[in-house]
């Protein structure tokens, strides 16, 4: 009797709301996708023809559409549709989570593993591909349904779907447009790289009279050090990051900003990050040409992109929130109240350590001789906020270490799934990373063989040049 009452109490207590259950569902699907990817032969998938090629393309863009659809539904429901879902959300919170359906879901996911393994390995004919695809689809749909039903009864999910109303149409249109724009944006890589090449050449010509520039291969450099500007080093990735950040920032703080003039922050950020990328590549060549190729390759290249992004993002935030022409809060009070952040005493020591680490890595050539900068920066922030920190209750509970241990465990498990594939890709010469190729003409450091960038084209070795990578 006591055991039954205890289990009933636990079941009653663990009844999360609709947003939490959706987050659990999304996290489970994401983890299961990573798990099933381990069984797929991606090399054979890339060379598949006929129905196999159609399947690869459909999976590639279908997954992006589903992710965009889920994000659009969540965003639109939060802004406009949540008031219509309060009754359904209350019913979902009252509904228990069911272990039987969860067990069925786990079994079906296990069944999907061998089907994923067979998909491109043992399907020599179109008919065999179709058979495996149909079977995989049936099991996959059943697995998704059992996951949904494990979190709440199916009628409640249907009620929630009906409560969204026209949000489904708006979200579908937004997801379709977003997926289509992703495909169209790929055609901008090459012209953007050519524009970046021309701007860097014009910037460095007065500084380096011996600069050589080859528009055919997009190689810029001197007799000592050269950089090849690949498509992915064109600056578009930084543009995408700033576009996403500025859009999310303006949406979240839409009540503070004055529209439509606040929309000028978007093109301002795009132009700023693009030209900072030009300066980044120019500085990279100058550092390498001055006799510090290791600093350029192993330090500066891996940090300068993020420094540029953080600088532009923080600059947009600080300037716009202090501008009475853009921000209503600044117009009324002179300074936005958010500028006086009570959480600064808690966050600034960590942020200072991260910033110092970025600087230390950017000016290092392998071993970080400037690692003590982290200690200096963190100590400085502790001294600066010592009065606010002195009133903190320094007692602690078991929850903090427990959450830290769970995060560490999730990090290790994720690394076991993700890192081996990346190492194999690097061994195979697949650059799946980003950036420009660095050609150190003197030191012969790096890889001397051909390298393959993300579009799959080959780049030949230039004399005794070593080829490395820089990324945003």
C-alpha positions as CSV (number, residue, x, y, z in Angstrom):
1,X,0.0,0.0,0.0
2,X,2.8,2.4,0.9
3,X,4.7,1.6,-2.4
4,X,1.6,2.2,-4.5
5,X,0.8,5.5,-2.8
6,X,4.4,6.6,-3.2
7,X,4.4,5.8,-6.9
8,X,1.1,7.6,-7.4
9,X,2.5,10.6,-5.6
10,X,5.6,10.7,-7.9
11,X,3.4,10.3,-11.0
12,X,1.2,13.1,-9.8
13,X,4.1,15.4,-9.1
14,X,5.9,14.8,-12.4
15,X,3.3,16.2,-14.8
16,X,5.0,19.0,-16.7
17,X,3.2,21.5,-18.8
18,X,2.8,21.6,-22.6
19,X,6.0,23.6,-23.3
20,X,8.1,21.3,-21.3
21,X,6.7,18.2,-22.9
22,X,7.3,19.7,-26.3
23,X,10.9,20.4,-25.3
24,X,11.3,16.8,-24.2
25,X,9.8,15.6,-27.5
26,X,12.1,17.8,-29.6
27,X,15.2,16.8,-27.6
28,X,14.4,13.1,-27.9
29,X,13.9,13.4,-31.6
30,X,17.2,15.3,-32.0
31,X,19.1,12.7,-29.9
32,X,17.6,9.8,-31.9
33,X,18.5,11.4,-35.2
34,X,22.1,11.6,-34.1
35,X,21.9,8.0,-33.0
36,X,20.4,6.8,-36.3
37,X,22.9,8.8,-38.3
38,X,25.7,6.5,-37.0
39,X,24.1,3.6,-39.0
40,X,23.8,5.5,-42.3
41,X,26.5,5.1,-45.0
42,X,26.8,8.8,-46.0
43,X,29.6,8.1,-48.6
44,X,27.3,5.7,-50.5
45,X,24.4,8.1,-50.0
46,X,26.4,10.9,-51.8
47,X,27.1,8.7,-54.8
48,X,23.6,7.2,-55.0
49,X,21.6,7.5,-58.2
50,X,17.9,7.3,-59.1
51,X,15.6,6.7,-56.2
52,X,18.5,6.8,-53.8
53,X,19.5,10.3,-54.9
54,X,15.9,11.5,-54.7
55,X,15.7,10.1,-51.2
56,X,18.9,11.9,-50.2
57,X,17.7,15.2,-51.5
58,X,14.2,14.7,-49.9
59,X,15.8,13.9,-46.6
60,X,18.2,16.8,-46.8
61,X,15.6,19.5,-47.4
62,X,12.7,17.7,-45.7
63,X,14.6,17.8,-42.4
64,X,15.3,21.5,-42.8
65,X,11.7,22.2,-43.6
66,X,10.5,20.3,-40.5
67,X,12.9,22.1,-38.2
68,X,11.9,25.5,-39.7
69,X,8.2,24.5,-39.4
70,X,8.6,23.6,-35.7
71,X,10.4,26.9,-35.0
72,X,7.8,28.9,-36.8
73,X,4.9,27.2,-35.0
74,X,6.6,27.8,-31.6
75,X,7.3,31.5,-32.4
76,X,3.8,32.3,-33.8
77,X,2.1,30.4,-31.0
78,X,4.1,32.3,-28.4
79,X,3.2,35.6,-30.0
80,X,-0.3,35.2,-31.1
81,X,-1.8,31.8,-30.4
82,X,-1.1,30.9,-26.8
83,X,-4.2,32.5,-25.4
84,X,-6.3,30.0,-27.5
85,X,-4.3,27.0,-26.1
86,X,-4.6,27.7,-22.4
87,X,-7.4,25.2,-21.9
88,X,-5.6,22.5,-23.8
89,X,-2.4,23.3,-21.9
90,X,-4.2,22.8,-18.6
91,X,-5.5,19.4,-19.8
92,X,-2.1,18.3,-20.9
93,X,-0.6,19.3,-17.5
94,X,-3.2,17.1,-15.8
95,X,-2.5,14.1,-18.1
96,X,0.0,11.5,-16.8
97,X,3.0,10.4,-18.8
98,X,2.7,6.8,-19.9
99,X,5.6,4.4,-19.7
100,X,4.1,1.7,-21.9
101,X,4.0,4.0,-25.0
102,X,7.6,5.1,-24.1
103,X,8.8,1.5,-24.1
104,X,7.1,0.9,-27.5
105,X,8.8,4.0,-28.9
106,X,12.2,2.8,-27.7
107,X,11.6,-0.6,-29.4
108,X,10.6,1.1,-32.7
109,X,13.7,3.3,-32.6
110,X,15.8,0.2,-32.2
111,X,14.1,-1.3,-35.2
112,X,15.0,1.8,-37.2
113,X,18.7,1.2,-36.6
114,X,19.1,-1.9,-38.9
115,X,16.8,-0.3,-41.4
116,X,19.1,2.8,-41.6
117,X,22.1,0.5,-41.9
118,X,20.5,-1.4,-44.9
119,X,19.3,1.8,-46.6
120,X,22.3,2.5,-48.9
121,X,24.4,-0.6,-48.3
122,X,22.2,-3.5,-49.4
123,X,19.8,-1.9,-51.8
124,X,21.3,-2.6,-55.3
125,X,18.0,-2.2,-57.1
126,X,15.3,0.5,-57.2
127,X,12.8,-2.0,-55.9
128,X,14.9,-2.8,-52.8
129,X,15.4,0.9,-52.1
130,X,11.7,1.5,-52.3
131,X,11.0,-1.5,-50.0
132,X,13.4,-0.3,-47.3
133,X,12.2,3.3,-47.6
134,X,8.5,2.2,-47.2
135,X,9.3,0.0,-44.2
136,X,11.5,2.7,-42.6
137,X,8.7,5.3,-43.1
138,X,6.1,3.1,-41.5
139,X,8.2,2.3,-38.5
140,X,9.4,6.0,-38.3
141,X,5.8,7.3,-38.2
142,X,4.8,4.7,-35.6
143,X,7.9,5.7,-33.5
144,X,6.9,9.4,-33.7
145,X,3.3,8.6,-32.7
146,X,4.3,6.4,-29.8
147,X,6.6,9.2,-28.5
148,X,3.8,11.7,-28.7
149,X,1.3,9.3,-27.0
150,X,3.9,8.6,-24.2
151,X,3.8,12.3,-23.3
152,X,0.0,12.8,-23.5
153,X,-3.1,11.1,-24.9
154,X,-3.4,11.6,-28.7
155,X,-6.8,13.4,-28.5
156,X,-5.1,16.2,-26.4
157,X,-2.5,16.6,-29.1
158,X,-5.2,16.8,-31.7
159,X,-7.0,19.5,-29.7
160,X,-3.7,21.4,-29.4
161,X,-3.2,21.2,-33.2
162,X,-6.8,22.5,-33.8
163,X,-6.3,25.3,-31.3
164,X,-3.4,26.7,-33.5
165,X,-5.9,27.4,-36.3
166,X,-4.4,29.5,-39.1
167,X,-1.0,29.5,-37.4
168,X,-0.3,26.2,-39.2
169,X,-0.7,28.0,-42.6
170,X,1.5,30.9,-41.6
171,X,4.2,28.6,-40.2
172,X,4.1,26.4,-43.3
173,X,4.5,29.4,-45.6
174,X,7.4,30.8,-43.4
175,X,9.1,27.4,-43.3
176,X,8.8,26.9,-47.1
177,X,10.1,30.4,-47.8
178,X,13.0,29.9,-45.4
179,X,14.0,26.5,-46.9
180,X,13.8,28.0,-50.4
181,X,16.0,30.9,-49.4
182,X,18.6,28.5,-48.0
183,X,18.8,26.9,-51.4
184,X,18.9,30.2,-53.2
185,X,21.6,31.6,-50.8
186,X,24.1,29.0,-51.9
187,X,24.3,30.8,-55.3
188,X,25.7,33.8,-53.5
189,X,28.8,32.0,-52.2
190,X,31.0,32.5,-55.3
191,X,30.2,36.1,-56.0
192,X,30.6,37.0,-52.4
193,X,34.0,35.3,-52.3
194,X,35.0,37.3,-55.4
195,X,33.9,40.6,-53.8
196,X,35.8,39.8,-50.6
197,X,38.9,38.9,-52.7
198,X,38.7,42.3,-54.5
199,X,38.2,44.3,-51.3
200,X,41.1,42.6,-49.5
201,X,43.3,43.2,-52.5
202,X,42.5,46.9,-52.7
203,X,43.0,47.2,-48.9
204,X,46.4,45.5,-48.9
205,X,47.9,46.9,-52.2
206,X,49.1,50.2,-50.6
207,X,50.5,48.3,-47.6
208,X,52.2,45.3,-49.4
209,X,53.6,46.5,-52.8
210,X,54.7,42.9,-53.5
211,X,51.2,41.5,-53.0
212,X,50.3,38.9,-55.6
213,X,46.6,38.4,-56.6
214,X,45.3,35.6,-58.7
215,X,41.5,36.2,-59.5
216,X,41.2,32.7,-61.1
217,X,42.1,30.9,-57.9
218,X,41.3,33.7,-55.4
219,X,44.8,33.5,-53.9
220,X,46.2,36.6,-52.2
221,X,49.6,36.8,-50.6
222,X,53.3,37.4,-50.8
223,X,56.4,35.2,-51.3
224,X,56.2,34.2,-47.7
225,X,52.5,33.8,-46.9
226,X,49.3,33.5,-49.0
227,X,45.6,32.9,-48.4
228,X,43.1,31.4,-50.8
229,X,39.6,32.8,-50.2
230,X,37.2,29.9,-50.5
231,X,33.5,30.4,-51.0
232,X,32.8,29.8,-47.3
233,X,35.2,32.6,-46.4
234,X,33.1,35.1,-48.3
235,X,31.6,36.6,-45.1
236,X,28.1,35.2,-45.7
237,X,28.2,33.1,-42.6
238,X,28.8,36.2,-40.5
239,X,26.1,38.0,-42.4
240,X,23.7,35.1,-41.5
241,X,24.7,35.2,-37.8
242,X,24.1,39.0,-37.6
243,X,20.9,38.7,-39.5
244,X,19.6,36.1,-37.1
245,X,20.8,38.0,-34.0
246,X,19.5,41.4,-35.1
247,X,16.1,39.9,-36.1
248,X,15.7,38.1,-32.8
249,X,16.9,41.1,-30.8
250,X,14.4,43.5,-32.4
251,X,11.6,41.0,-32.1
252,X,12.2,40.4,-28.4
253,X,12.6,44.1,-27.5
254,X,10.0,45.3,-30.1
255,X,8.2,47.3,-27.4
256,X,11.3,49.4,-26.8
257,X,12.3,50.2,-30.4
258,X,10.8,52.8,-32.8
259,X,9.7,51.2,-36.0
260,X,10.3,51.3,-39.0
261,X,13.6,53.2,-38.3
262,X,14.8,50.5,-36.0
263,X,15.0,48.2,-39.0
264,X,18.0,50.1,-40.2
265,X,20.0,48.2,-37.6
266,X,19.8,45.1,-39.8
267,X,21.6,46.4,-42.9
268,X,24.0,48.3,-40.6
269,X,25.0,45.1,-38.9
270,X,25.2,43.2,-42.2
271,X,27.6,45.8,-43.7
272,X,29.7,46.0,-40.6
273,X,30.2,42.2,-40.3
274,X,31.0,41.9,-44.0
275,X,33.7,44.6,-43.9
276,X,35.1,43.2,-40.6
277,X,35.5,39.9,-42.4
278,X,37.6,41.7,-45.1
279,X,39.7,43.3,-42.3
280,X,40.1,39.8,-40.7
281,X,41.6,38.3,-43.9
282,X,43.8,41.3,-44.5
283,X,45.1,41.1,-40.9
284,X,45.7,37.4,-41.4
285,X,47.9,38.0,-44.4
286,X,49.8,40.8,-42.6
287,X,50.5,38.6,-39.6
288,X,51.7,35.7,-41.7
289,X,53.8,38.0,-43.9
290,X,55.5,39.6,-40.9
291,X,56.9,36.2,-39.9
292,X,54.2,34.8,-37.6
293,X,52.5,32.2,-39.7
294,X,51.8,30.0,-36.7
295,X,50.0,32.8,-34.9
296,X,48.0,33.4,-38.1
297,X,47.1,29.8,-38.7
298,X,46.6,28.4,-35.2
299,X,45.6,31.4,-33.2
300,X,44.2,34.5,-35.0
301,X,42.2,32.6,-37.7
302,X,40.2,30.6,-35.2
303,X,39.2,33.6,-33.0
304,X,39.0,36.7,-35.2
305,X,35.7,35.8,-36.7
306,X,33.9,35.4,-33.4
307,X,35.6,38.6,-32.1
308,X,34.1,40.4,-35.1
309,X,30.7,38.9,-34.6
310,X,30.6,39.8,-30.8
311,X,31.9,43.3,-31.5
312,X,29.2,44.0,-34.1
313,X,26.4,42.4,-32.0
314,X,27.4,44.3,-28.8
315,X,27.9,47.5,-30.8
316,X,24.4,47.3,-32.2
317,X,22.9,46.7,-28.8
318,X,24.8,49.4,-26.9
319,X,24.4,52.1,-29.6
320,X,20.8,51.4,-30.3
321,X,19.7,51.3,-26.7
322,X,21.4,54.7,-26.1
323,X,19.9,56.3,-29.1
324,X,16.7,58.3,-28.5
325,X,16.1,58.2,-32.3
326,X,15.8,54.4,-32.2
327,X,14.8,53.5,-28.6
328,X,11.8,54.7,-26.7
329,X,13.3,53.9,-23.3
330,X,16.4,56.0,-24.1
331,X,14.1,58.9,-25.3
332,X,12.2,58.9,-22.0
333,X,14.9,58.4,-19.4
334,X,18.1,59.2,-21.2
335,X,19.5,55.7,-20.6
336,X,17.8,52.4,-20.9
337,X,17.1,50.9,-17.5
338,X,18.4,47.6,-18.8
339,X,21.9,49.2,-19.0
340,X,22.0,48.9,-15.2
341,X,22.0,45.1,-15.2
342,X,21.8,43.6,-11.7
343,X,23.1,40.3,-13.1
344,X,26.4,41.9,-14.1
345,X,28.1,40.9,-10.8
346,X,27.3,37.3,-11.5
347,X,28.1,37.2,-15.2
348,X,31.0,39.5,-15.7
349,X,33.7,37.3,-14.1
350,X,32.8,34.5,-16.5
351,X,32.5,36.8,-19.5
352,X,35.9,38.4,-18.7
353,X,37.5,34.9,-18.5
354,X,36.0,34.0,-21.9
355,X,37.1,37.2,-23.5
356,X,40.6,36.9,-22.1
357,X,40.7,33.3,-23.4
358,X,39.7,34.5,-26.9
359,X,42.4,37.1,-26.9
360,X,45.0,34.7,-25.6
361,X,44.3,32.1,-28.2
362,X,44.2,34.7,-31.0
363,X,47.8,35.8,-30.3
364,X,49.2,32.3,-29.7
365,X,50.8,29.9,-32.1
366,X,50.0,26.6,-30.4
367,X,50.9,26.7,-26.7
368,X,49.1,29.5,-24.9
369,X,51.8,31.6,-23.3
370,X,49.1,34.2,-22.4
371,X,46.9,31.8,-20.5
372,X,47.3,33.8,-17.3
373,X,45.2,36.6,-18.9
374,X,42.2,34.6,-17.9
375,X,43.2,34.7,-14.2
376,X,43.9,38.4,-14.4
377,X,40.6,39.3,-16.1
378,X,38.5,37.1,-13.8
379,X,40.2,38.6,-10.7
380,X,39.7,42.1,-12.0
381,X,36.0,41.5,-12.3
382,X,35.8,40.0,-8.8
383,X,37.5,43.0,-7.4
384,X,35.3,45.4,-9.4
385,X,32.1,43.8,-8.2
386,X,33.3,42.9,-4.7
387,X,30.7,45.0,-2.9
388,X,27.8,43.3,-4.7
389,X,29.3,39.9,-4.3
390,X,29.9,40.4,-0.6
391,X,26.2,40.4,0.1
392,X,25.5,37.1,-1.7
393,X,24.4,34.1,0.3
394,X,27.3,31.7,-0.4
395,X,25.6,28.6,0.8
396,X,25.1,25.9,-1.8
397,X,22.9,22.9,-2.4
398,X,23.3,19.6,-4.2
399,X,21.4,20.8,-7.3
400,X,24.3,22.8,-8.7
401,X,26.8,20.0,-8.8
402,X,24.2,17.6,-10.0
403,X,23.3,19.8,-12.9
404,X,27.0,20.3,-13.7
405,X,27.5,16.5,-13.6
406,X,24.5,15.9,-16.0
407,X,25.8,18.6,-18.4
408,X,29.3,17.0,-18.3
409,X,27.8,13.6,-19.0
410,X,25.7,14.9,-21.9
411,X,28.8,16.6,-23.3
412,X,30.9,13.3,-23.2
413,X,28.0,11.3,-24.7
414,X,27.6,13.9,-27.5
415,X,31.3,13.9,-28.2
416,X,31.3,10.1,-28.6
417,X,28.7,10.4,-31.3
418,X,29.9,13.6,-33.1
419,X,33.6,13.8,-32.9
420,X,34.6,10.4,-34.5
421,X,32.8,11.4,-37.6
422,X,34.6,14.7,-37.7
423,X,38.0,13.0,-37.3
424,X,37.2,10.6,-40.1
425,X,36.2,13.4,-42.3
426,X,39.4,15.2,-41.7
427,X,41.4,12.0,-42.4
428,X,39.6,11.6,-45.7
429,X,40.5,15.2,-46.7
430,X,37.0,16.4,-46.4
431,X,37.1,20.0,-45.2
432,X,33.5,20.1,-44.0
433,X,34.7,23.0,-41.9
434,X,34.8,26.6,-43.1
435,X,37.1,29.3,-44.2
436,X,39.9,30.2,-46.4
437,X,42.9,28.0,-47.2
438,X,46.2,29.3,-45.8
439,X,49.3,28.8,-47.9
440,X,52.5,29.1,-45.9
441,X,55.1,29.1,-48.6
442,X,58.1,28.9,-46.3
443,X,57.5,26.7,-43.4
444,X,55.9,23.6,-45.0
445,X,53.6,23.3,-42.0
446,X,50.2,21.7,-42.3
447,X,48.9,19.3,-44.9
448,X,50.8,18.8,-48.2
449,X,48.1,16.8,-49.9
450,X,45.1,17.8,-51.8
451,X,42.2,19.1,-49.8
452,X,38.5,19.0,-50.5
453,X,36.3,21.8,-49.5
454,X,32.6,21.7,-48.8
455,X,31.5,21.9,-52.4
456,X,33.6,18.9,-53.2
457,X,36.0,20.5,-55.7
458,X,39.7,19.8,-55.5
459,X,42.4,22.3,-54.8
460,X,45.9,21.4,-56.0
461,X,49.0,21.9,-53.9
462,X,50.8,25.1,-54.8
463,X,54.6,24.3,-54.9
464,X,55.7,23.5,-51.4
465,X,52.7,25.3,-49.8
466,X,51.1,23.8,-46.8
467,X,47.3,24.0,-46.7
468,X,45.5,24.9,-43.5
469,X,42.0,26.2,-42.7
470,X,40.5,29.3,-41.1
471,X,36.9,29.6,-40.1
472,X,34.5,32.2,-39.0
